[in-house]
Amino acid sequence: MQEKLLIALCHTFKGYLTEPNATRLIQQAFRTLETHLHASYAFIALQDRKTSYLHIKHSFGIGRQALQSFHKRIGSNTIGRIFFKDSFFLVQKSDQSDDYAELKIEKDYHTCVAVHIGWEGRAFGFMAIYFDQAVEIDLSVKNFFLAMGGACSAALEKEELLRIISELRQFDVDTGIYTHQFFISKLEKEIHATQFEDKTLALMVLDMNNYKEIINLHGIEAAQETLRLAAEELKSHIKGRDVLGSLGIDEFILFMPATDADAAGKAIEAFEQRLKVMTFTDHDLKTSFSCGITQLRDGEDDLDALIHRAQMALYNARKATGNSICIEL
C-alpha cells in the first residue's frame, strides 16, 4: 500500500514543473485520491483576500448548488484549527460533534480528512477529502494526505507567483505605466468592444518637450524621474477606465473610452496647466508636453490607422507655434 501511494504521489507531482496552471495538478491529485483511496468527493476552499470568506475553488464529485452555497468564515472550530493549529484533521460521523456539521457539504459522510493549504508559513485554505465508507488511516496514509496538500499548495503558490510576474511585466520600469505591448492589447480589446456599441474612443500621443535637454544638463536619472512624476500627474487628470501606456523613450500613449477628441483635449489642457506650476526633482525642473489627439471613426477597426492619425496630430502640434495640442479627426 505504501509503495502504491508513493508512486501515485510522484505521478501527481509530475506536471508541477511544466504546468503553469494549478488546476490540472489539483485535478490529478483528486483522481489519485479517488483511485487509490476511494475518496467519494473532495474540494479545496481558499480564502478571499478582500472578504476573508472561504469559497470552493477546486472540487470533484460535488453538485453545483452545494459549491455555490459554500460561504464560510474561518471561525474557531474545525476550519479555524486547520488554519491556525493543525495541518491535518480527521472527522468521523461517529464523533457526533460540531466539527462533523461544519464540514458537511450536501450529504452525510463517514470520514472527512482536512489538510491545510498554504505557503510561506501562512494558511490560505484547506483541502477536504470525504469517504462514504470506513477508511484505514495509518501513519503512511496520513503522510500521503499531507503530501497531497503540500503538492496542491506548491502548485497554487507557483500559479500565484506567475500571476504576480505577469502583472509586473505589464508595467514600464521607468514610468510605472503600462508597457506599449500591454497597452496595445488593451486598446485592441476596447476597439473590438466598441464595434458593437454606439460609443467613441479618443486616442492621444504625448511627447515630453524637453527630455533631451534635461539629460544634457542634469543626466538621464533626472529626465526619467521627471517623466515618471509627470506620468503620475497625468493619471490624476484621467478617469479609471482610461488607459495610459508607454510609447517611446519620452512619449506616452493614452486612450479614453466613451470620450470624444474635444473632451480628451480638455483633460490634456488641464494637465498642461497643472504642469506650468509644478517642478520636479531636486533640480526644480519644469516640463511640458506636446499632444496629438484623434478619435475612433464610425465602424473603424484599423488600429494602425488610428495610431497614425494621433501621431500625425502630434507632429502638427510640435510644428504649431504656441499650441501644444492638435486634433486630427
C-alpha positions as a Markdown table, in Angstrom:
| # | Residue | x | y | z |
|---|---|---|---|---|
| 1 | Met | 0.0 | 0.0 | 0.0 |
| 2 | Gln | 2.7 | 2.4 | 1.0 |
| 3 | Glu | 4.6 | 1.8 | -2.3 |
| 4 | Lys | 1.5 | 2.4 | -4.4 |
| 5 | Leu | 0.8 | 5.7 | -2.6 |
| 6 | Leu | 4.3 | 6.8 | -3.2 |
| 7 | Ile | 4.1 | 6.0 | -6.9 |
| 8 | Ala | 0.7 | 7.9 | -7.0 |
| 9 | Leu | 2.2 | 10.9 | -5.3 |
| 10 | Cys | 5.1 | 11.0 | -7.7 |
| 11 | His | 2.7 | 10.8 | -10.6 |
| 12 | Thr | 0.7 | 13.8 | -9.2 |
| 13 | Phe | 3.9 | 15.8 | -8.9 |
| 14 | Lys | 4.9 | 15.0 | -12.5 |
| 15 | Gly | 3.3 | 18.1 | -14.0 |
| 16 | Tyr | 4.4 | 20.6 | -11.4 |
| 17 | Leu | 7.5 | 22.0 | -13.2 |
| 18 | Thr | 5.8 | 22.2 | -16.7 |
| 19 | Glu | 2.3 | 23.2 | -15.8 |
| 20 | Pro | 1.7 | 26.9 | -15.0 |
| 21 | Asn | -1.9 | 26.4 | -14.0 |
| 22 | Ala | -2.6 | 24.7 | -10.7 |
| 23 | Thr | -6.0 | 23.3 | -11.9 |
| 24 | Arg | -4.6 | 20.3 | -13.8 |
| 25 | Leu | -2.3 | 19.2 | -10.9 |
| 26 | Ile | -5.1 | 19.5 | -8.4 |
| 27 | Gln | -7.5 | 17.5 | -10.6 |
| 28 | Gln | -4.7 | 14.9 | -10.9 |
| 29 | Ala | -4.5 | 14.8 | -7.1 |
| 30 | Phe | -8.2 | 14.4 | -6.9 |
| 31 | Arg | -8.1 | 11.5 | -9.3 |
| 32 | Thr | -5.3 | 9.9 | -7.3 |
| 33 | Leu | -7.4 | 10.2 | -4.1 |
| 34 | Glu | -10.4 | 8.7 | -5.8 |
| 35 | Thr | -8.5 | 5.8 | -7.5 |
| 36 | His | -6.1 | 4.7 | -4.7 |
| 37 | Leu | -8.1 | 5.6 | -1.6 |
| 38 | His | -11.6 | 5.5 | -3.0 |
| 39 | Ala | -12.5 | 9.1 | -1.9 |
| 40 | Ser | -16.1 | 9.9 | -2.6 |
| 41 | Tyr | -15.7 | 13.6 | -3.2 |
| 42 | Ala | -13.2 | 16.4 | -2.3 |
| 43 | Phe | -12.7 | 20.1 | -2.6 |
| 44 | Ile | -10.2 | 22.9 | -2.0 |
| 45 | Ala | -11.5 | 26.0 | -0.3 |
| 46 | Leu | -9.4 | 29.2 | -0.5 |
| 47 | Gln | -9.8 | 32.4 | 1.4 |
| 48 | Asp | -10.9 | 35.6 | -0.4 |
| 49 | Arg | -8.4 | 38.2 | 0.5 |
| 50 | Lys | -11.0 | 41.0 | 0.3 |
| 51 | Thr | -13.8 | 39.5 | 2.3 |
| 52 | Ser | -11.9 | 36.8 | 4.3 |
| 53 | Tyr | -14.6 | 34.3 | 3.4 |
| 54 | Leu | -13.8 | 30.8 | 2.2 |
| 55 | His | -15.0 | 29.7 | -1.2 |
| 56 | Ile | -14.6 | 26.4 | -3.0 |
| 57 | Lys | -12.2 | 26.9 | -6.0 |
| 58 | His | -11.5 | 23.2 | -7.0 |
| 59 | Ser | -13.6 | 20.1 | -6.5 |
| 60 | Phe | -14.8 | 16.8 | -7.7 |
| 61 | Gly | -18.0 | 14.9 | -7.0 |
| 62 | Ile | -19.9 | 17.9 | -5.5 |
| 63 | Gly | -23.0 | 19.4 | -7.0 |
| 64 | Arg | -23.0 | 23.0 | -8.4 |
| 65 | Gln | -25.6 | 24.2 | -5.9 |
| 66 | Ala | -23.5 | 23.0 | -3.0 |
| 67 | Leu | -20.4 | 24.6 | -4.4 |
| 68 | Gln | -22.2 | 28.0 | -4.8 |
| 69 | Ser | -23.7 | 27.9 | -1.4 |
| 70 | Phe | -20.4 | 27.2 | 0.4 |
| 71 | His | -19.6 | 30.5 | 2.1 |
| 72 | Lys | -17.8 | 30.2 | 5.4 |
| 73 | Arg | -15.6 | 32.2 | 7.7 |
| 74 | Ile | -12.6 | 30.7 | 9.4 |
| 75 | Gly | -14.0 | 30.7 | 12.9 |
| 76 | Ser | -12.6 | 28.8 | 15.8 |
| 77 | Asn | -13.9 | 25.3 | 15.2 |
| 78 | Thr | -12.5 | 22.8 | 12.7 |
| 79 | Ile | -11.7 | 25.3 | 10.0 |
| 80 | Gly | -10.0 | 27.6 | 12.5 |
| 81 | Arg | -7.9 | 24.7 | 13.8 |
| 82 | Ile | -6.8 | 23.7 | 10.3 |
| 83 | Phe | -5.8 | 27.3 | 9.6 |
| 84 | Phe | -4.0 | 28.2 | 12.8 |
| 85 | Lys | -3.1 | 25.0 | 14.6 |
| 86 | Asp | -3.4 | 21.6 | 12.9 |
| 87 | Ser | -2.2 | 20.8 | 9.4 |
| 88 | Phe | -4.1 | 17.6 | 9.5 |
| 89 | Phe | -7.6 | 17.0 | 11.0 |
| 90 | Leu | -9.8 | 13.9 | 10.9 |
| 91 | Val | -13.6 | 14.0 | 11.4 |
| 92 | Gln | -15.9 | 11.0 | 11.6 |
| 93 | Lys | -19.7 | 10.6 | 11.7 |
| 94 | Ser | -19.5 | 8.7 | 15.0 |
| 95 | Asp | -18.0 | 11.8 | 16.7 |
| 96 | Gln | -21.4 | 13.5 | 16.7 |
| 97 | Ser | -19.7 | 16.8 | 17.1 |
| 98 | Asp | -20.0 | 20.3 | 15.7 |
| 99 | Asp | -16.9 | 19.5 | 13.6 |
| 100 | Tyr | -18.9 | 17.0 | 11.6 |
| 101 | Ala | -21.6 | 19.5 | 10.8 |
| 102 | Glu | -19.2 | 22.3 | 9.9 |
| 103 | Leu | -17.5 | 20.1 | 7.2 |
| 104 | Lys | -20.8 | 18.7 | 5.9 |
| 105 | Ile | -21.4 | 19.8 | 2.3 |
| 106 | Glu | -24.5 | 18.3 | 0.9 |
| 107 | Lys | -24.9 | 14.8 | 2.3 |
| 108 | Asp | -23.8 | 12.6 | 5.2 |
| 109 | Tyr | -20.3 | 11.1 | 5.1 |
| 110 | His | -18.4 | 8.5 | 7.1 |
| 111 | Thr | -15.0 | 10.2 | 7.3 |
| 112 | Cys | -13.5 | 13.5 | 6.3 |
| 113 | Val | -9.8 | 14.3 | 6.2 |
| 114 | Ala | -9.0 | 18.0 | 6.2 |
| 115 | Val | -5.5 | 19.2 | 5.3 |
| 116 | His | -4.4 | 22.9 | 5.3 |
| 117 | Ile | -3.3 | 24.6 | 2.1 |
| 118 | Gly | -0.7 | 27.3 | 2.4 |
| 119 | Trp | 2.8 | 28.6 | 1.8 |
| 120 | Glu | 5.4 | 30.8 | 3.3 |
| 121 | Gly | 4.2 | 29.8 | 6.8 |
| 122 | Arg | 0.6 | 31.0 | 6.2 |
| 123 | Ala | -2.6 | 29.1 | 5.5 |
| 124 | Phe | -4.8 | 30.3 | 2.6 |
| 125 | Gly | -7.3 | 27.5 | 2.6 |
| 126 | Phe | -7.8 | 23.8 | 3.1 |
| 127 | Met | -8.4 | 20.5 | 1.3 |
| 128 | Ala | -11.3 | 18.3 | 2.5 |
| 129 | Ile | -11.5 | 14.7 | 1.3 |
| 130 | Tyr | -14.7 | 12.7 | 2.0 |
| 131 | Phe | -15.3 | 8.9 | 2.3 |
| 132 | Asp | -18.7 | 7.2 | 2.4 |
| 133 | Gln | -17.1 | 4.1 | 3.9 |
| 134 | Ala | -14.6 | 3.5 | 6.7 |
| 135 | Val | -11.0 | 4.1 | 5.6 |
| 136 | Glu | -7.9 | 3.0 | 7.5 |
| 137 | Ile | -5.6 | 5.9 | 8.1 |
| 138 | Asp | -2.2 | 4.8 | 9.5 |
| 139 | Leu | 0.9 | 6.9 | 9.5 |
| 140 | Ser | 1.8 | 6.3 | 5.8 |
| 141 | Val | -1.7 | 7.3 | 4.7 |
| 142 | Lys | -1.7 | 10.4 | 6.9 |
| 143 | Asn | 1.7 | 11.4 | 5.4 |
| 144 | Phe | 0.2 | 10.8 | 1.9 |
| 145 | Phe | -2.7 | 13.2 | 2.7 |
| 146 | Leu | -0.2 | 15.8 | 4.0 |
| 147 | Ala | 2.0 | 15.3 | 0.9 |
| 148 | Met | -1.1 | 15.8 | -1.4 |
| 149 | Gly | -1.9 | 19.0 | 0.5 |
| 150 | Gly | 1.7 | 20.1 | 0.0 |
| 151 | Ala | 1.6 | 19.3 | -3.7 |
| 152 | Cys | -1.5 | 21.4 | -4.2 |
| 153 | Ser | -0.1 | 24.2 | -2.1 |
| 154 | Ala | 3.0 | 24.3 | -4.2 |
| 155 | Ala | 1.0 | 24.4 | -7.4 |
| 156 | Leu | -1.2 | 27.2 | -6.1 |
| 157 | Glu | 1.9 | 29.1 | -4.9 |
| 158 | Lys | 3.6 | 28.7 | -8.3 |
| 159 | Glu | 0.4 | 29.9 | -10.0 |
| 160 | Glu | 0.2 | 33.0 | -7.8 |
| 161 | Leu | 3.9 | 33.8 | -8.4 |
| 162 | Leu | 3.4 | 33.5 | -12.1 |
| 163 | Arg | 0.4 | 35.8 | -11.9 |
| 164 | Ile | 2.4 | 38.4 | -10.0 |
| 165 | Ile | 5.3 | 38.2 | -12.5 |
| 166 | Ser | 2.8 | 38.6 | -15.4 |
| 167 | Glu | 1.3 | 41.7 | -13.8 |
| 168 | Leu | 4.8 | 43.2 | -13.3 |
| 169 | Arg | 5.6 | 42.6 | -16.9 |
| 170 | Gln | 2.6 | 44.8 | -17.8 |
| 171 | Phe | 4.4 | 47.9 | -16.4 |
| 172 | Asp | 7.2 | 50.0 | -17.8 |
| 173 | Val | 10.1 | 50.0 | -15.3 |
| 174 | Asp | 11.0 | 53.8 | -15.7 |
| 175 | Thr | 7.5 | 55.3 | -15.6 |
| 176 | Gly | 5.3 | 52.8 | -13.8 |
| 177 | Ile | 2.7 | 52.9 | -16.5 |
| 178 | Tyr | 1.6 | 50.1 | -18.9 |
| 179 | Thr | 4.2 | 48.8 | -21.4 |
| 180 | His | 3.5 | 49.6 | -25.0 |
| 181 | Gln | 2.7 | 45.9 | -25.8 |
| 182 | Phe | 0.2 | 45.6 | -23.0 |
| 183 | Phe | -1.3 | 49.0 | -23.9 |
| 184 | Ile | -1.9 | 47.8 | -27.5 |
| 185 | Ser | -3.6 | 44.6 | -26.3 |
| 186 | Lys | -5.9 | 46.7 | -24.1 |
| 187 | Leu | -6.6 | 49.1 | -27.0 |
| 188 | Glu | -7.4 | 46.2 | -29.4 |
| 189 | Lys | -9.9 | 44.7 | -26.9 |
| 190 | Glu | -11.6 | 48.1 | -26.4 |
| 191 | Ile | -11.9 | 48.8 | -30.1 |
| 192 | His | -13.4 | 45.4 | -30.7 |
| 193 | Ala | -15.9 | 46.0 | -27.9 |
| 194 | Thr | -16.7 | 49.5 | -29.4 |
| 195 | Gln | -17.7 | 47.9 | -32.7 |
| 196 | Phe | -20.9 | 46.6 | -31.0 |
| 197 | Glu | -21.8 | 49.8 | -29.2 |
| 198 | Asp | -22.7 | 53.3 | -30.2 |
| 199 | Lys | -19.6 | 54.8 | -28.5 |
| 200 | Thr | -16.5 | 56.6 | -29.5 |
| 201 | Leu | -13.0 | 56.5 | -28.2 |
| 202 | Ala | -10.3 | 59.1 | -28.0 |
| 203 | Leu | -6.6 | 58.3 | -28.5 |
| 204 | Met | -3.7 | 60.6 | -27.6 |
| 205 | Val | 0.0 | 60.6 | -28.1 |
| 206 | Leu | 2.0 | 62.9 | -25.8 |
| 207 | Asp | 5.7 | 63.8 | -26.2 |
| 208 | Met | 7.8 | 65.4 | -23.4 |
| 209 | Asn | 9.2 | 68.6 | -24.9 |
| 210 | Asn | 12.5 | 68.9 | -23.0 |
| 211 | Tyr | 13.5 | 65.4 | -22.2 |
| 212 | Lys | 16.8 | 65.6 | -24.1 |
| 213 | Glu | 17.7 | 69.0 | -22.6 |
| 214 | Ile | 17.2 | 67.6 | -19.1 |
| 215 | Ile | 19.5 | 64.7 | -20.0 |
| 216 | Asn | 22.2 | 67.1 | -21.3 |
| 217 | Leu | 22.0 | 69.4 | -18.2 |
| 218 | His | 21.2 | 67.0 | -15.4 |
| 219 | Gly | 21.6 | 63.5 | -16.6 |
| 220 | Ile | 19.4 | 60.5 | -17.5 |
| 221 | Glu | 18.1 | 59.9 | -14.0 |
| 222 | Ala | 16.7 | 63.4 | -13.6 |
| 223 | Ala | 15.0 | 63.1 | -17.0 |
| 224 | Gln | 13.5 | 59.7 | -16.2 |
| 225 | Glu | 12.3 | 60.9 | -12.7 |
| 226 | Thr | 10.7 | 64.0 | -14.3 |
| 227 | Leu | 9.0 | 61.7 | -16.9 |
| 228 | Arg | 7.7 | 59.4 | -14.1 |
| 229 | Leu | 6.4 | 62.2 | -12.0 |
| 230 | Ala | 4.7 | 63.7 | -15.0 |
| 231 | Ala | 3.0 | 60.4 | -15.7 |
| 232 | Glu | 1.7 | 60.3 | -12.1 |
| 233 | Glu | 0.3 | 63.8 | -12.5 |
| 234 | Leu | -1.4 | 62.8 | -15.8 |
| 235 | Lys | -3.1 | 59.9 | -14.1 |
| 236 | Ser | -4.8 | 62.4 | -11.8 |
| 237 | His | -6.4 | 64.0 | -14.8 |
| 238 | Ile | -7.9 | 60.9 | -16.4 |
| 239 | Lys | -10.7 | 58.5 | -15.4 |
| 240 | Gly | -10.5 | 55.0 | -14.0 |
| 241 | Arg | -11.4 | 53.4 | -17.4 |
| 242 | Asp | -8.8 | 55.4 | -19.3 |
| 243 | Val | -5.6 | 53.5 | -20.1 |
| 244 | Leu | -2.1 | 55.1 | -20.1 |
| 245 | Gly | 0.9 | 53.4 | -21.7 |
| 246 | Ser | 4.4 | 54.0 | -22.8 |
| 247 | Leu | 5.1 | 54.6 | -26.5 |
| 248 | Gly | 8.8 | 55.7 | -26.8 |
| 249 | Ile | 11.6 | 56.9 | -24.5 |
| 250 | Asp | 9.8 | 60.2 | -23.7 |
| 251 | Glu | 6.3 | 59.5 | -25.1 |
| 252 | Phe | 3.0 | 58.4 | -23.6 |
| 253 | Ile | 0.0 | 56.9 | -25.4 |
| 254 | Leu | -3.4 | 57.2 | -23.8 |
| 255 | Phe | -6.9 | 56.1 | -24.8 |
| 256 | Met | -10.2 | 57.2 | -23.2 |
| 257 | Pro | -13.2 | 55.0 | -23.8 |
| 258 | Ala | -16.6 | 56.7 | -24.3 |
| 259 | Thr | -14.8 | 60.1 | -24.9 |
| 260 | Asp | -14.5 | 62.2 | -28.0 |
| 261 | Ala | -11.5 | 64.2 | -29.1 |
| 262 | Asp | -12.8 | 67.6 | -27.7 |
| 263 | Ala | -13.4 | 66.2 | -24.2 |
| 264 | Ala | -9.9 | 64.5 | -24.3 |
| 265 | Gly | -8.4 | 67.8 | -25.3 |
| 266 | Lys | -9.9 | 69.5 | -22.2 |
| 267 | Ala | -8.3 | 66.8 | -20.0 |
| 268 | Ile | -4.9 | 67.4 | -21.6 |
| 269 | Glu | -5.3 | 71.1 | -21.3 |
| 270 | Ala | -5.9 | 70.8 | -17.5 |
| 271 | Phe | -2.8 | 68.6 | -17.3 |
| 272 | Glu | -0.7 | 71.2 | -19.1 |
| 273 | Gln | -2.0 | 74.0 | -16.9 |
| 274 | Arg | -1.0 | 72.0 | -13.8 |
| 275 | Leu | 2.5 | 71.3 | -15.2 |
| 276 | Lys | 3.1 | 75.1 | -15.5 |
| 277 | Val | 3.1 | 75.4 | -11.7 |
| 278 | Met | 4.9 | 72.2 | -10.9 |
| 279 | Thr | 8.6 | 71.5 | -10.5 |
| 280 | Phe | 10.3 | 68.1 | -10.4 |
| 281 | Thr | 13.3 | 66.5 | -8.7 |
| 282 | Asp | 15.9 | 68.3 | -6.5 |
| 283 | His | 16.8 | 70.5 | -9.5 |
| 284 | Asp | 13.3 | 72.1 | -9.6 |
| 285 | Leu | 12.8 | 71.1 | -13.2 |
| 286 | Lys | 9.9 | 72.2 | -15.3 |
| 287 | Thr | 8.5 | 70.3 | -18.3 |
| 288 | Ser | 5.6 | 70.4 | -20.8 |
| 289 | Phe | 4.2 | 68.0 | -23.4 |
| 290 | Ser | 3.0 | 68.3 | -27.0 |
| 291 | Cys | -0.1 | 66.2 | -27.7 |
| 292 | Gly | -1.8 | 64.7 | -30.7 |
| 293 | Ile | -5.4 | 63.6 | -30.4 |
| 294 | Thr | -7.8 | 61.7 | -32.6 |
| 295 | Gln | -10.9 | 59.6 | -32.1 |
| 296 | Leu | -12.2 | 56.4 | -33.4 |
| 297 | Arg | -14.3 | 56.8 | -36.6 |
| 298 | Asp | -17.7 | 55.1 | -37.0 |
| 299 | Gly | -17.1 | 51.4 | -37.8 |
| 300 | Glu | -13.3 | 51.8 | -37.7 |
| 301 | Asp | -11.3 | 48.8 | -36.6 |
| 302 | Asp | -7.9 | 49.7 | -38.1 |
| 303 | Leu | -5.6 | 50.1 | -35.1 |
| 304 | Asp | -2.6 | 51.2 | -37.1 |
| 305 | Ala | -4.6 | 53.9 | -38.9 |
| 306 | Leu | -5.9 | 55.2 | -35.6 |
| 307 | Ile | -2.5 | 55.5 | -34.0 |
| 308 | His | -1.1 | 57.0 | -37.2 |
| 309 | Arg | -3.6 | 59.8 | -37.1 |
| 310 | Ala | -2.7 | 60.6 | -33.4 |
| 311 | Gln | 1.0 | 60.6 | -34.4 |
| 312 | Met | 0.3 | 63.0 | -37.3 |
| 313 | Ala | -1.6 | 65.2 | -34.9 |
| 314 | Leu | 1.4 | 65.2 | -32.6 |
| 315 | Tyr | 3.7 | 66.1 | -35.5 |
| 316 | Asn | 1.4 | 69.1 | -36.3 |
| 317 | Ala | 1.3 | 70.1 | -32.6 |
| 318 | Arg | 5.1 | 70.2 | -32.5 |
| 319 | Lys | 5.2 | 72.5 | -35.5 |
| 320 | Ala | 2.5 | 74.8 | -34.3 |
| 321 | Thr | 3.6 | 78.0 | -32.5 |
| 322 | Gly | 2.1 | 78.5 | -29.1 |
| 323 | Asn | -0.2 | 75.4 | -29.3 |
| 324 | Ser | 0.9 | 72.2 | -27.7 |
| 325 | Ile | -2.3 | 70.3 | -28.6 |
| 326 | Cys | -3.6 | 69.3 | -32.1 |
| 327 | Ile | -6.6 | 67.3 | -33.0 |
| 328 | Glu | -6.7 | 65.2 | -36.2 |
| 329 | Leu | -10.1 | 63.6 | -37.0 |
